[in-house]
Structures are given as structure tokens and as C-alpha cells.
Amino acid sequence: MKVLKSEPVSMPEAKEIMVKREKEKELNYEQKVALEHLKKFTKLKAPESKKMLDELSNTLRMSPETAVQIINILPKTPDEVRLVFAREKFSLKEDEIKKILGIVKKYS
């Protein structure tokens, strides 16, 4: 198998992909476990997560990976947002954290 492209996807998008794949053919053990995990812990629907990703990307500077982590975690406090951004080379200002929390609240 050759990897043609790699991009981060949110849990809701991954769940949508896995459900579609499950309908096409039987999943192997790891895929079944992953799908069960996604069904149990995914809080948004794929279209909502795509809208949220667009809004996060257009509002603030962040890598796609960080935006996907925000969608997956749906932080509720400023400290949770700071933890998501801990690996970035910059720190967020209070107003940026409030914008992120506002977007998360809007979709969750």
C-alpha cells in the first residue's frame, strides 16, 4: 500500500469514513476497535466539525493538527485550550482563548 497523501482529520470525519468503509467491506480487528472508540467518544457530526474547522482556521492562526485537536477535545476552560496549544511555538492571548471557547460553545 502506498500513501498518497496525509492530512489530519477530526474524529467525526474519521467516524464517517469508517462507517462508510464498514458498509463496503468487513473491517479488520483494529478498524473495528477504532470504530467503536469513535462511536463512543465522538461528540459532533462530520458536517458540524467541518464548519468548526473552517471557522477556527479563519479566525485564528493555528496548524490544521491543532484545529483538529480542538474539535476532538472540545475544550471548555481556558486551561484546556492552553494545553492544546502547549506544543505550538507561540502562546495565545486571552481574547484569542475566548474566541476559541466561543466557537467551541457554538458547536457543542
Backbone as CSV, one residue per row, in Angstrom:
resi,resn,N_x,N_y,N_z,CA_x,CA_y,CA_z,C_x,C_y,C_z
1,MET,0.844,-1.170,0.000,0.000,0.000,0.000,0.893,1.237,0.000
2,LYS,0.558,2.189,-0.848,1.328,3.414,-0.973,0.493,4.581,-0.453
3,VAL,1.060,5.379,0.437,0.373,6.542,0.984,0.527,7.688,-0.010
4,LEU,-0.589,8.178,-0.513,-0.557,9.251,-1.492,-0.564,10.617,-0.837
5,LYS,-1.285,10.720,0.263,-1.359,11.999,0.950,-1.763,11.765,2.394
6,SER,-1.317,12.647,3.257,-1.628,12.536,4.677,-2.135,13.884,5.165
7,GLU,-3.280,13.869,5.830,-3.822,15.097,6.406,-4.594,14.756,7.669
8,PRO,-4.584,15.657,8.632,-5.304,15.383,9.876,-6.813,15.462,9.662
9,VAL,-7.527,14.520,10.250,-8.990,14.549,10.198,-9.529,14.464,11.615
10,SER,-10.650,15.096,11.827,-11.261,15.081,13.150,-11.932,13.732,13.400
11,MET,-12.237,13.483,14.643,-12.911,12.236,15.000,-14.255,12.080,14.283
12,PRO,-15.075,13.133,14.170,-16.332,12.962,13.436,-16.122,12.578,11.971
13,GLU,-15.093,13.161,11.335,-14.813,12.801,9.949,-14.294,11.368,9.854
14,ALA,-13.443,10.979,10.801,-12.922,9.610,10.825,-14.060,8.612,11.022
15,LYS,-14.995,8.951,11.892,-16.142,8.073,12.133,-16.955,7.911,10.855
16,GLU,-17.183,9.004,10.154,-17.936,8.956,8.899,-17.233,8.052,7.875
17,ILE,-15.920,8.172,7.782,-15.133,7.347,6.860,-15.225,5.880,7.252
18,MET,-15.083,5.596,8.537,-15.098,4.207,8.997,-16.472,3.553,8.836
19,VAL,-17.536,4.303,9.078,-18.892,3.763,8.899,-19.120,3.432,7.421
20,LYS,-18.665,4.315,6.553,-18.799,4.088,5.113,-18.017,2.847,4.688
21,ARG,-16.802,2.709,5.230,-15.965,1.563,4.903,-16.561,0.262,5.444
22,GLU,-17.208,0.345,6.611,-17.832,-0.839,7.213,-18.955,-1.363,6.323
23,LYS,-19.668,-0.452,5.664,-20.751,-0.856,4.766,-20.214,-1.503,3.502
24,GLU,-19.035,-1.097,3.069,-18.437,-1.626,1.843,-17.832,-3.007,2.036
25,LYS,-17.124,-3.202,3.138,-16.471,-4.487,3.403,-16.271,-4.664,4.896
26,GLU,-15.964,-5.886,5.283,-15.752,-6.172,6.704,-14.454,-5.526,7.181
27,LEU,-14.517,-4.950,8.361,-13.352,-4.298,8.937,-12.484,-5.309,9.672
28,ASN,-11.179,-5.039,9.702,-10.312,-5.913,10.494,-10.438,-5.531,11.967
29,TYR,-9.769,-6.265,12.834,-9.921,-6.083,14.277,-9.607,-4.655,14.715
30,GLU,-8.477,-4.116,14.268,-8.065,-2.771,14.675,-9.066,-1.727,14.210
31,GLN,-9.584,-1.900,13.012,-10.571,-0.962,12.484,-11.868,-1.026,13.282
32,LYS,-12.274,-2.224,13.677,-13.482,-2.361,14.493,-13.320,-1.678,15.843
33,VAL,-12.163,-1.864,16.452,-11.890,-1.229,17.743,-11.889,0.292,17.581
34,ALA,-11.258,0.762,16.525,-11.216,2.211,16.270,-12.622,2.756,16.056
35,LEU,-13.440,2.053,15.300,-14.808,2.495,15.039,-15.629,2.520,16.330
36,GLU,-15.492,1.518,17.176,-16.205,1.512,18.449,-15.781,2.703,19.319
37,HIS,-14.494,2.983,19.328,-13.988,4.137,20.078,-14.599,5.430,19.525
38,LEU,-14.619,5.563,18.218,-15.180,6.760,17.588,-16.671,6.903,17.892
39,LYS,-17.394,5.796,17.840,-18.830,5.852,18.144,-19.069,6.276,19.591
40,LYS,-18.211,5.834,20.476,-18.388,6.107,21.893,-18.001,7.543,22.278
41,PHE,-16.939,8.074,21.659,-16.389,9.345,22.123,-16.575,10.535,21.180
42,THR,-17.108,10.328,20.006,-17.317,11.441,19.085,-18.556,12.217,19.508
43,LYS,-18.404,13.530,19.652,-19.499,14.352,20.162,-20.194,15.166,19.078
44,LEU,-19.521,15.428,17.973,-20.106,16.219,16.887,-20.381,15.350,15.675
45,LYS,-21.144,15.887,14.753,-21.354,15.235,13.464,-20.324,15.796,12.488
46,ALA,-20.012,15.050,11.438,-18.965,15.449,10.494,-19.210,16.825,9.864
47,PRO,-20.440,17.138,9.399,-20.639,18.480,8.813,-20.378,19.616,9.805
48,GLU,-20.777,19.410,11.054,-20.514,20.423,12.092,-19.013,20.594,12.308
49,SER,-18.293,19.477,12.327,-16.847,19.553,12.570,-16.138,20.264,11.422
50,LYS,-16.622,20.068,10.197,-16.009,20.759,9.049,-16.249,22.263,9.138
51,LYS,-17.468,22.655,9.520,-17.768,24.078,9.690,-16.911,24.669,10.803
52,MET,-16.784,23.927,11.888,-15.985,24.392,13.020,-14.516,24.531,12.621
53,LEU,-14.016,23.582,11.850,-12.629,23.641,11.381,-12.406,24.886,10.522
54,ASP,-13.335,25.166,9.620,-13.232,26.363,8.787,-13.238,27.624,9.643
55,GLU,-14.152,27.672,10.604,-14.260,28.850,11.451,-13.004,29.044,12.310
56,LEU,-12.479,27.962,12.861,-11.253,28.056,13.657,-10.080,28.513,12.797
57,SER,-9.963,27.952,11.600,-8.849,28.295,10.708,-8.928,29.736,10.234
58,ASN,-10.137,30.231,10.003,-10.310,31.601,9.515,-10.180,32.634,10.626
59,THR,-10.459,32.242,11.851,-10.449,33.181,12.968,-9.052,33.389,13.543
60,LEU,-8.309,32.293,13.731,-7.012,32.379,14.405,-5.938,31.619,13.647
61,ARG,-4.699,31.965,13.932,-3.572,31.254,13.327,-3.313,29.978,14.120
62,MET,-3.404,28.876,13.447,-3.106,27.603,14.082,-2.900,26.559,13.001
63,SER,-2.170,25.532,13.324,-1.932,24.453,12.375,-3.206,23.627,12.234
64,PRO,-3.359,22.928,11.113,-4.531,22.054,10.954,-4.605,20.994,12.054
65,GLU,-3.451,20.508,12.493,-3.427,19.492,13.543,-4.004,20.038,14.852
66,THR,-3.660,21.277,15.174,-4.162,21.893,16.398,-5.665,22.132,16.305
67,ALA,-6.125,22.592,15.153,-7.559,22.817,14.965,-8.331,21.507,15.117
68,VAL,-7.791,20.426,14.578,-8.441,19.113,14.699,-8.471,18.674,16.157
69,GLN,-7.400,18.942,16.906,-7.388,18.573,18.327,-8.443,19.354,19.107
70,ILE,-8.640,20.602,18.759,-9.687,21.382,19.422,-11.045,20.756,19.146
71,ILE,-11.279,20.331,17.918,-12.553,19.688,17.567,-12.705,18.373,18.324
72,ASN,-11.641,17.607,18.426,-11.710,16.311,19.103,-11.933,16.453,20.607
73,ILE,-11.282,17.426,21.213,-11.335,17.586,22.664,-12.509,18.451,23.113
74,LEU,-12.857,19.455,22.315,-13.880,20.439,22.662,-13.598,21.026,24.051
75,PRO,-12.492,21.776,24.172,-12.125,22.328,25.487,-13.195,23.260,26.035
76,LYS,-13.356,23.241,27.339,-14.381,24.052,27.996,-13.785,25.170,28.853
77,THR,-12.505,25.083,29.157,-11.873,26.097,30.006,-10.643,26.669,29.303
78,PRO,-10.225,27.861,29.718,-9.005,28.441,29.149,-7.776,27.540,29.340
79,ASP,-7.690,26.858,30.468,-6.551,25.973,30.712,-6.521,24.812,29.725
80,GLU,-7.674,24.269,29.384,-7.730,23.186,28.406,-7.269,23.677,27.034
81,VAL,-7.643,24.902,26.669,-7.188,25.479,25.400,-5.669,25.644,25.418
82,ARG,-5.137,26.142,26.512,-3.685,26.320,26.624,-2.948,24.986,26.481
83,LEU,-3.525,23.917,27.034,-2.903,22.593,26.907,-2.840,22.144,25.456
84,VAL,-3.878,22.424,24.697,-3.875,22.053,23.279,-2.769,22.809,22.541
85,PHE,-2.553,24.067,22.918,-1.558,24.901,22.250,-0.166,24.787,22.866
86,ALA,0.022,23.924,23.836,1.308,23.818,24.530,2.444,23.448,23.584
87,ARG,2.184,22.709,22.537,3.260,22.293,21.626,3.572,23.338,20.554
88,GLU,2.758,24.372,20.461,2.999,25.442,19.492,4.143,26.325,19.972
89,LYS,4.707,27.088,19.051,5.847,27.943,19.385,5.420,29.336,19.823
90,PHE,4.152,29.518,20.042,3.641,30.812,20.491,2.589,30.577,21.563
91,SER,2.274,31.610,22.304,1.218,31.492,23.307,0.039,32.369,22.900
92,LEU,-1.113,31.977,23.313,-2.330,32.700,22.956,-2.594,33.841,23.925
93,LYS,-3.221,34.866,23.397,-3.679,35.965,24.237,-5.052,35.589,24.783
94,GLU,-5.455,36.273,25.843,-6.746,35.964,26.480,-7.916,36.104,25.510
95,ASP,-7.912,37.137,24.657,-9.021,37.317,23.721,-9.067,36.195,22.684
96,GLU,-7.898,35.648,22.304,-7.870,34.529,21.360,-8.444,33.262,22.011
97,ILE,-8.124,33.058,23.265,-8.665,31.909,24.000,-10.187,32.031,24.099
98,LYS,-10.670,33.239,24.375,-12.117,33.454,24.467,-12.798,33.204,23.126
99,LYS,-12.156,33.583,22.018,-12.716,33.325,20.686,-12.834,31.825,20.441
100,ILE,-11.782,31.083,20.791,-11.797,29.626,20.607,-12.905,29.007,21.449
101,LEU,-13.001,29.405,22.708,-14.045,28.867,23.589,-15.436,29.232,23.065
102,GLY,-15.581,30.415,22.484,-16.863,30.818,21.899,-17.241,29.949,20.721
103,ILE,-16.266,29.636,19.873,-16.521,28.767,18.723,-16.879,27.371,19.193
104,VAL,-16.141,26.863,20.179,-16.416,25.519,20.703,-17.824,25.470,21.295
105,LYS,-18.179,26.484,22.061,-19.512,26.526,22.678,-20.620,26.563,21.621
106,LYS,-20.353,27.266,20.547,-21.327,27.388,19.461,-21.660,26.028,18.826
107,TYR,-20.669,25.153,18.722,-20.867,23.866,18.050,-21.123,22.697,18.994
108,SER,-20.861,22.854,20.286,-21.075,21.709,21.184,-22.345,21.815,21.973
